[in-house]
Amino acid sequence: MYFDNFALESLYKNAIKNKVLISGGGMEAKIYGYNQTFSKYILFNNDGIMNYTNYQYDFYYQRFIYNKNFVKKNKIFFPDLRRFQDPPFFIKVMFMAKNFYTLKNITYVYRAKTDYNSLNKRQVIDMFYGLEECLQFAEKKKLYKLYNILLNRLNSHFFWDRTKQFFEDVDLKSIVNKIIRSINKEKIKKYNLVFNLTDLFNNYKYY
């Protein structure tokens, strides 16, 4: 939800004033049962215009507003996924818009209670399809900072704690193996990215 009654108005006025297609502010996030350090991505130090190639993040599209005509004209839609459908939309619209306006003020508040066991098989598999789509886009557009963030999501308990109950499923193994085979080790080395498959993959037998 928006932080206060003025947040949306502030986002809109700054988008118009600065002639940008997207504007967004900081976010206050508290996710129960899941810890993650992301303050440098969900808070902005200054009000001003930023280029997405200098930002390269994939989560929490809710704290931004988008020019509807731009989104429709470029056919940037959410993929037909039950989970992880927002990062593919977010990175594509941000990349195509190029610049966006940042507000250092908090404009959005996010509250969630994590329940790993509430996800069904379709939702778990869709998480990996969404991740695969983002990885492909990041590599194609040479967004290697984003590419590295996405690879490390693959390594994280954010994904694997949700996967436990379905780890023997053939469809799940298929998409995970596809992602692992597509990892560009040469690009990782060339751009000094820090990524190694963790023991999570040994534990879940996805080689």
N, C-alpha and C positions, 0 to 999 in steps of 0.2 A: 504494500500500500504506500501511497505517497506520504512523505514525512509530515507535511502540514498542508494547510489550505492554499498556500502560495507556491508550492513546489512546481506544479504543472504549469502555472502561469509564468513562472520564472524560466522554465525550460523553453516554453514557446516563445516568449519575448526575446530571449537570447538567440534562439535559432533564427528568428526573423531579422533581428538587429545585425547579426554577424553573417547573414546570408549563407547559412549552412543547411544541409539536409538532415542533420542529426545533432541532437544535443543531449547531454546527460550529466548527472551529478554523482556525488558520492552515495554510498549505500551503507546502511547499518544492517549487519547480518548476524543472526544467531541461529545456528543449526544444531539442535539438540542431538547428541549421540554421535556427532562427527566433527572432528577438529581439522581445520585447514588454515594455513597462513596465506592470506591473499589480500591483505590490506593495501598493498602497493598497487593493486589492480582495481579495487573498488572504491578507492579514495583518490581524489585529484588534489595536487598541491596548490594549483592556481586556477583562476578563471582564464580561459583563453582557447584558442584554436589548436587542435592537435591532429597530426596525421596518423592514420591507423597503422602505417608501417612502423611507427615509433611506439605503438601501444601493443598490438598483437595479443589480444586476450579473447577468450571465447565464451565466457560465462556472464550471466546476469544482464541479459538484454533489457530487463524490465525497467532499469533506471534511466533508460534513454527514450526519447520520442523521435519518431521518424516521419519524414515527408511522405505522405500516403501516395501521391502521384508518382514520386520517384520509385517507390517500392513496386507499385502496380506496373509502371512502364517497363521496368527491368525484370518483371516476373520473379521477384525474390520472395519465395514462399517457404513456409515450414514444410519439411519433408513429412511423408506419411509414416511417422514413427510414434510409438507410445511413450518412449523415454528418449532423452537426449536429442529432442527435435529442435530445441532452440539454438544450440551452438552453431549448427550449419547455417541457419538463417542469419544469426548475428554476425558471423565472420564475413559472410558474403555481402551483406548490406553495408557493413562498415568498410570493407575493402573497395567496393564500387563507389561509395560516397567519397572516399579518400580522406576528407577532413571532417572533423566533428568538433563541437564546442563543449568544453568541460566547465563544470561548476564545482568549486571546492566545497560548497555546502552540501550537506546530506539532503537528498531529494527523495530517497526511496528506503523503505524499511522492509526487510525480508525476515520472516520467521518460519521455521520448519521443524518438524519432529521426524527424525530419520527412523524408518522402520524397514530394515532390510528384508524381512520375511513377507512383507506385503506385496512385493513385486511378483508378477507371474512370468512365465517363460517368455512370452512375446515381448514383454517390457525389458527383460534382461537382454535378450538377443538384440532388440532394437537399440539399446545403449551402444552396443558394439558397431552396429550399422551406422549410427550417427557419428561415432568416433572415426570410423573408416572414411566417411564422406568428408569430414573436417581435415583429416590427414591428407587425403588426396588433393583437396583444395589448397591447403597450406604449402604442400610440396610444389604443386603446379605454379602457384603465384610467388614462390620463393620467399615465403614467410617462415623463415627457419626458427625464429624465436617462438612463434606459435606452434610450429611443428614439434619443437622440443617439449613445450608445455603439454601438448596432446599425447606425446609418447609417454611422458611421465604420468599422465592420467591412466594410461594403460597399465602402468606398473603399480598403481595405487590401490589401497584398500577400498577407496571410493567405488571402484569397479568390482573388485574381487569379493568383497564381503557380500555383495548383492548376487554373486554368481554361484556361490557354494552349492546351493540346493539343485542347480541344474548342470553342474560341471561335466556330467557324463552324457549330456544331450548331444546328439549328432549334429544338429543344426548349429548349436552354440560352438562346438568344436570347429566346425567348418569356417565360420566367420572369424573366429579368433586366430586360427591358423592362417587364414588369408591375410589378416592384418600383419601378423608376425612376418610372413614371407615378403610382404611389401615394404617393410622397413628398409630405408635406404641407408645402409651402413657407410657407404662412401660419402654421402652428404653429411652424415653425423661427424665423420672424421674431418671433412673439409671445412666445415663451419664451426668446429670446436664445440659441438654440442655434447652435453653430458647425459648419456643414457646407456644403461645396461639392463637387460632383462633380469628381473629379480627372481628369488627362489619361489615367488608366487607361481611362476609358470611350471617349475618342477613339481610343486605341490599339487597343481591341478592337471598335470600331465598333458600339456597342450603342445609339446614338441612333435 
